[in-house]
Amino acid sequence: MFTVAATVFVLASCEKEDPVTPEPTPSTGNVIVTSNISSSTTWTSDKVYQLGGRITVLDGVTLTIEPGTIIKGEAGTGANATALLVARGGKLIADGDADAPIIFTSVADEITPADIAAGNFGSPNLDPTINGLWGGVIVLGKARISASNEDSGEDLTEVQIEGIPTSDPNGLYGGTEDADDSGIIRYVSIRHGGANIGAGNEINGLTLGGVGSTTIVEHIEVVANQDDGIELFGGTVNVSNCMFWNIGDDAVDTDQSWAGTLDNFVIITPSGNCFELDGPEGTYVAGHVIRNGSVIASSEDVTSQDLINTDDNSVVDLENIFITSIADGQVINRTEYTEGNVTFTNVTLDVVPANLADYVNGTVVSGISAGTTPQANTSVLSWTWASQAGAVTF
């Protein structure tokens, strides 16, 4: 456990009209947040905000985070895992920029506002493979999901997000409002998270549950998360310009008929699948598009599992995706279907053409080929820690 200052300040008051902004603690300079955000407030870039638990932006409330702001999660697992949770009806306006990204990290990270101002966006003391030091960022909305009751098979329009105890009603997501707006998440880097809350149950770097199409999610980096980099549970939100580096499980995980698009991304050496693309869980069926991406599937230290893993009922179009540094045993899994609809368009593997079939578990369908041309536009990702560290080798 990492120690923190004993003095505790409550960030949000109970009166919406007059929110309280505390002074920093004298020992660390961090503003320690221990209460849910119950009134609209702004976190400013001249301070470091320290999450002292699972902090929820409540229904009807907006949390605005200025460009260049650093948020650090305390250590903790189980019920004590720290996270920022945006409940249905709440909004997160985390609108950074390329010169001043917003960084979510661990209290063990010594990064400071001065580092951000100097353009040094990497951790000065933590290796980019260290994970599980805190939780992550969870945003929930009111858009449609495909879920069902495990016992009765009855369709459900709302369920509890993984990583949040069922005792917390703020963990519910889903509904009927596909154009729901949960705010803006732009130029945000999330690092060293994925704390365990139970056996085999960790928090993703960025979790989007039932998030609607008017929410803006773009220019995102997730580094060294113990669970997935990003996981989307239904919803209609579009996501673009993303970096996933040293993820402890799947880089990109989709569930419950997510109906959006992931456009322009880089994946570098996840420990799980590069893509885990699951099908609907209820009768509602919608598909998503993943396009314009470049993937480094393995390194000397890490070998990913499947290159692309789908279910027999997945609905997804995969377009313009290049995968390199492929090790023996890494495959595109399940390319033949009796149900569902998975299409491949210009999905290229950097392997010897004559050996292409060795990297496909099933038929080498139209749209999968050998090739050597990267597909992502990496210039828009130059602000990321991964890029600054030289991990982007395309």
C-alpha positions in Angstrom: 0.0 0.0 0.0 1.2 3.5 -0.7 0.8 6.0 2.1 -1.0 9.3 1.6 -1.5 12.4 3.7 -3.7 12.0 6.7 -5.6 15.2 6.1 -8.7 14.6 4.0 -10.7 17.1 2.1 -14.1 16.7 0.5 -14.2 18.0 -3.0 -17.9 18.3 -3.6 -20.4 19.8 -1.2 -24.0 18.7 -0.9 -25.3 22.1 -2.1 -25.3 22.2 -5.9 -25.3 26.0 -5.9 -22.1 26.5 -4.0 -19.5 23.7 -4.6 -16.5 23.6 -2.3 -13.0 23.5 -3.8 -10.5 22.4 -1.1 -6.9 23.6 -0.7 -4.1 21.1 -1.4 -2.7 19.0 1.4 0.4 20.6 2.8 2.5 17.3 2.7 1.9 16.3 -0.9 0.2 19.3 -2.6 -2.5 16.8 -3.8 -6.2 17.5 -3.5 -7.6 14.3 -1.9 -11.1 13.4 -3.2 -13.1 11.1 -0.9 -16.7 12.0 -1.7 -18.8 11.6 -4.8 -19.1 14.6 -7.1 -22.6 15.8 -6.2 -22.4 19.3 -7.6 -20.9 20.5 -10.9 -17.3 21.4 -10.4 -13.9 21.9 -12.2 -10.6 20.3 -11.5 -7.8 22.7 -12.5 -4.4 22.0 -14.0 -2.4 23.7 -11.2 -3.4 21.0 -8.8 -3.0 17.2 -8.7 -6.2 15.4 -7.7 -5.9 12.2 -5.7 -8.8 9.7 -5.8 -9.3 8.3 -2.3 -11.8 5.6 -3.3 -14.4 5.0 -6.0 -15.5 8.5 -6.9 -18.8 8.9 -8.8 -19.9 11.8 -10.9 -23.6 11.6 -10.0 -26.7 11.9 -12.2 -27.2 15.5 -13.3 -23.7 16.6 -12.4 -20.8 17.6 -14.6 -17.2 17.2 -13.7 -14.9 19.4 -15.9 -11.2 18.6 -16.0 -8.9 21.2 -17.4 -6.2 20.4 -20.0 -2.9 19.3 -18.4 -4.6 18.1 -15.2 -3.2 15.1 -13.4 -5.4 12.7 -11.5 -3.8 10.0 -9.3 -5.6 6.9 -7.9 -4.6 5.6 -4.5 -3.6 1.9 -4.1 -6.4 -0.5 -3.2 -8.1 -3.7 -4.3 -11.5 -5.2 -3.8 -14.0 -2.8 -2.3 -11.1 -0.3 -1.8 -10.2 -0.2 -5.5 -10.1 3.5 -6.7 -11.8 4.6 -9.9 -13.5 7.5 -11.5 -17.1 6.5 -12.3 -19.5 8.6 -14.4 -23.0 7.5 -13.6 -25.9 7.5 -16.1 -27.0 11.1 -16.5 -23.6 12.5 -15.3 -21.1 14.1 -17.6 -17.3 14.1 -17.7 -15.8 17.0 -19.7 -12.1 15.9 -19.8 -11.1 17.9 -22.8 -7.3 18.0 -23.0 -5.1 18.8 -26.0 -2.0 17.5 -27.6 0.2 20.0 -25.7 -1.6 19.5 -22.4 -3.1 16.0 -22.1 -5.1 14.9 -19.1 -3.4 12.1 -17.2 -5.0 9.5 -15.0 -2.3 7.5 -13.1 -1.2 6.1 -9.8 -0.1 7.9 -6.6 3.1 6.0 -7.1 3.7 8.0 -10.2 5.9 11.1 -9.6 4.7 13.0 -12.7 3.9 16.6 -11.9 2.2 19.6 -13.6 5.7 20.9 -14.3 6.4 17.8 -16.4 3.2 18.4 -18.4 4.1 22.1 -18.9 7.6 21.0 -20.2 6.1 18.5 -22.6 7.3 15.4 -20.8 4.2 13.2 -20.7 5.8 9.9 -19.6 6.2 8.8 -16.0 9.6 9.9 -14.5 9.8 6.8 -12.2 7.4 4.0 -13.3 8.1 1.5 -16.0 5.4 1.5 -18.7 4.7 -2.2 -17.9 3.7 -1.8 -14.3 0.0 -2.3 -13.9 -2.7 -2.8 -11.3 -1.8 0.1 -9.0 -5.3 1.6 -9.0 -8.6 1.1 -10.9 -9.5 3.1 -14.0 -12.1 5.3 -15.7 -15.7 4.1 -16.1 -18.3 6.0 -18.1 -21.9 4.8 -18.2 -24.8 5.9 -20.3 -28.4 5.4 -21.4 -28.0 3.9 -24.9 -29.1 0.4 -25.9 -27.3 -2.7 -24.9 -27.9 -6.4 -25.7 -28.1 -8.3 -22.4 -30.3 -11.0 -20.9 -31.0 -12.6 -17.6 -28.8 -15.7 -17.2 -31.6 -17.7 -15.6 -34.7 -16.8 -17.5 -33.1 -15.6 -20.8 -35.3 -12.5 -20.6 -33.9 -9.4 -22.3 -32.6 -6.7 -20.0 -32.3 -3.0 -20.9 -30.0 -2.2 -18.0 -27.3 -4.2 -16.1 -24.5 -3.5 -13.6 -21.1 -2.8 -15.1 -18.3 -5.1 -14.3 -15.9 -3.8 -11.7 -18.5 -2.1 -9.6 -20.3 -3.9 -6.8 -24.0 -4.6 -7.3 -24.6 -2.7 -4.0 -23.8 0.5 -5.9 -26.8 1.6 -8.1 -24.5 4.1 -9.8 -23.0 1.1 -11.6 -26.1 0.5 -13.8 -25.9 1.3 -17.5 -28.1 0.9 -20.6 -31.5 2.2 -21.7 -33.2 3.4 -24.9 -31.5 6.8 -25.6 -29.0 6.0 -28.3 -28.0 9.7 -28.7 -27.3 10.0 -25.0 -24.4 12.4 -24.1 -21.9 11.5 -21.3 -19.5 14.4 -22.2 -16.1 14.7 -23.8 -13.0 12.5 -23.2 -10.3 13.9 -25.5 -6.5 13.8 -25.2 -6.6 11.6 -22.1 -3.9 9.1 -21.0 -4.9 6.4 -18.5 -2.0 4.5 -16.9 -1.0 1.7 -14.4 -4.6 0.7 -13.6 -6.7 -2.4 -13.5 -6.8 -3.2 -9.8 -8.4 -6.4 -8.8 -11.8 -6.1 -7.2 -12.3 -9.9 -6.9 -11.0 -13.2 -8.3 -10.5 -12.7 -12.0 -12.3 -9.4 -12.0 -10.3 -6.3 -12.7 -11.2 -2.8 -13.9 -10.4 -1.8 -17.5 -8.4 1.2 -18.4 -11.4 2.9 -20.0 -14.8 1.2 -19.7 -17.8 2.6 -21.8 -21.1 1.0 -20.9 -24.2 2.0 -22.9 -22.5 5.3 -23.9 -24.4 7.3 -26.5 -23.5 8.7 -29.9 -23.2 12.4 -28.9 -20.4 11.6 -26.4 -17.0 12.5 -27.8 -14.2 9.9 -27.2 -11.0 10.6 -29.2 -7.3 10.9 -28.7 -7.1 8.3 -26.0 -4.1 6.4 -24.6 -4.1 3.5 -22.2 -0.8 2.2 -20.8 -0.1 -0.8 -18.7 -3.6 -1.7 -17.5 -4.0 -5.0 -15.8 -7.3 -5.8 -17.5 -8.4 -4.6 -21.0 -7.3 -1.4 -22.5 -10.8 -0.3 -23.6 -14.0 -2.3 -23.2 -17.3 -1.2 -24.8 -20.6 -2.7 -23.5 -23.3 -1.9 -26.0 -24.0 1.8 -26.7 -23.5 3.8 -29.9 -20.4 6.0 -29.1 -17.7 6.4 -31.7 -14.0 6.2 -30.6 -11.0 7.4 -32.6 -7.2 8.1 -32.5 -6.3 5.6 -29.8 -3.1 4.1 -28.4 -3.1 0.8 -26.4 0.4 -0.1 -25.0 1.4 -3.0 -22.7 -2.1 -4.0 -21.8 -2.4 -6.9 -19.4 -5.4 -8.5 -21.1 -7.2 -7.7 -24.3 -6.3 -4.4 -26.0 -9.8 -3.8 -27.5 -12.8 -5.7 -26.1 -16.4 -5.3 -27.4 -19.6 -6.7 -25.9 -23.4 -6.5 -25.9 -23.8 -5.2 -29.5 -21.7 -2.1 -29.4 -23.0 -0.1 -32.4 -20.1 2.4 -33.0 -16.8 2.7 -34.8 -13.2 2.5 -33.7 -11.2 4.5 -36.2 -7.4 5.0 -36.3 -5.5 3.3 -33.5 -2.3 1.6 -32.6 -2.0 -1.6 -30.4 1.4 -2.5 -29.0 2.0 -5.9 -27.2 -1.1 -6.8 -25.2 -0.8 -9.9 -23.1 -4.3 -11.1 -24.0 -6.0 -10.9 -27.4 -5.3 -7.9 -29.6 -9.1 -7.9 -30.3 -11.7 -9.7 -28.3 -15.0 -9.1 -30.2 -18.0 -10.7 -28.6 -21.5 -11.0 -29.9 -24.9 -9.9 -28.5 -26.2 -11.4 -25.3 -29.9 -10.7 -25.9 -32.2 -10.4 -28.8 -31.1 -6.9 -29.8 -28.4 -7.2 -32.5 -26.2 -4.4 -33.7 -22.7 -4.4 -35.3 -19.6 -2.2 -35.1 -16.7 -1.2 -37.3 -13.0 -1.3 -36.5 -10.8 0.3 -39.1 -7.5 2.0 -39.8 -5.3 0.3 -37.2 -1.7 -0.9 -36.9 -0.8 -3.6 -34.4 2.5 -4.9 -32.9 1.4 -8.4 -31.7 4.5 -9.5 -29.8 8.0 -8.5 -28.5 10.9 -10.2 -26.9 9.0 -10.0 -23.6 5.3 -10.3 -24.5 3.4 -12.6 -26.9 -0.2 -11.8 -27.4 -2.9 -14.5 -27.6 -5.2 -14.4 -30.6 -4.7 -11.6 -33.2 -8.5 -11.3 -33.6 -10.9 -13.4 -31.5 -14.6 -13.4 -32.3 -17.7 -15.4 -31.2 -19.9 -17.4 -33.6 -22.5 -14.6 -33.3 -20.2 -11.5 -33.5 -21.2 -8.7 -35.8 -18.3 -6.6 -36.8 -16.6 -5.2 -39.9 -12.8 -5.1 -39.8 -11.2 -2.7 -42.3 -7.6 -1.6 -43.1 -5.9 -3.3 -40.2 -2.2 -4.2 -40.3 -0.6 -6.7 -37.8 3.1 -7.2 -37.5 5.6 -9.0 -35.2 3.5 -12.1 -35.3 4.7 -15.1 -33.4 4.0 -18.8 -34.0 0.6 -19.7 -32.6 -1.0 -16.3 -33.0 -4.0 -16.5 -35.2 -7.1 -14.8 -36.5 -9.6 -17.1 -34.8 -13.0 -18.4 -36.2 -13.2 -17.1 -39.7 -16.2 -19.3 -40.7 -19.7 -18.7 -39.4 -23.2 -20.2 -39.4 -24.5 -17.2 -37.6 -23.5 -13.6 -37.2 -21.6 -11.4 -39.7 -17.9 -10.7 -39.5 -16.3 -9.2 -42.6 -12.6 -8.6 -43.4 -11.4 -5.8 -45.8 -7.7 -5.3 -46.3 -6.7 -7.1 -43.1 -3.0 -7.8 -43.6 -0.6 -9.9 -41.7 3.1 -9.3 -41.9 4.0 -12.9 -42.6 5.5 -14.9 -45.5 2.6 -15.1 -48.0 3.0 -18.9 -48.4 2.5 -19.3 -44.7 -0.6 -17.1 -44.3 -2.8 -20.1 -43.5 -0.7 -20.9 -40.4 -2.0 -17.7 -38.9 -5.7 -18.2 -39.6 -7.8 -20.6 -37.6 -10.2 -21.5 -40.3 -10.5 -20.6 -43.9 -8.4 -17.7 -45.2 -11.4 -15.7 -46.2 -11.5 -12.8 -48.7 -10.1 -9.7 -47.2 -7.3 -11.4 -45.2 -3.8 -11.3 -46.9 -0.1 -11.0 -46.3 1.2 -7.5 -46.4 3.7 -5.0 -45.0 1.9 -1.6 -45.1 0.9 0.0 -41.8 -2.6 1.5 -41.7 -2.8 3.9 -38.7 -2.1 7.6 -39.0 0.5 7.7 -36.2 1.2 11.4 -36.5 -1.9 12.3 -34.5 -0.6 10.0 -31.7 2.7 11.9 -31.3 1.5 13.3 -27.9 1.3 9.9 -26.3 3.8 8.4 -23.8 4.2 5.4 -26.1 5.2 7.7 -29.0 7.5 9.8 -26.8 9.2 6.6 -25.5 9.8 5.4 -29.1 7.5 2.4 -28.8 5.7 3.3 -32.1 8.0 1.7 -34.7 5.8 1.9 -37.8 
